[in-house]
Amino acid sequence: MVFELHLDTDTVQRAHPEQPLLVKPTDTLRHVLELLRESDHGSVLVQQDEKLVGIFTERDVLRLMANGSDIDVTMEEVMIRDVVTIHEDDNVKLAITKMSTGGYRRLPIVDGKQKPVGLLKVASILHYLVEHVPAAIYNLPPAPHHKPLEREGA
């Protein structure tokens, strides 16, 4: 059986995006932390008038907690505003490129009106890759460039 990657033609919708948790800019950090805990998600997308206006991830939580921030502030005060997104019709290759060059673990997926319609995570991309080239993924050694300290054999 031959497996092929179609990174240029498969849209991000084929790469197992998840439904995002959506919150409002007026929601408090306390409320968002409770949502994240209950849902076992690592991020929320902040939307206003059905348009994406921000993102807030567990990295942001750690940064705020390290600074001793108040948890009763609003999302508007702590969210990341300049969100890098991907369009729902964009291909997987573009998503991988954006993630790797920007160091992002999550990319919000938006429609033509900037409405959040999904969330693409690194784990989703890995799942997509494993589906298409399982032998290449599953047959990798745990440390591909590992050299033994001693010569094997008798």
Secondary structure, 3 states (H helix, E strand, C coil): CCCCCCCCCCEHHHCCCECCCEECCCCEHHHHHHHHHHHCCCEEEEEECCEEEEEEEHHHHHHHHHCCCCCCCEHHHHCECCCCCEECCCEHHHHHHHHHHHCCCEEEEECCCCCEEEEEEHHHHHHHHHHHCHHHHHCCCCCCCCCCCCCCCC
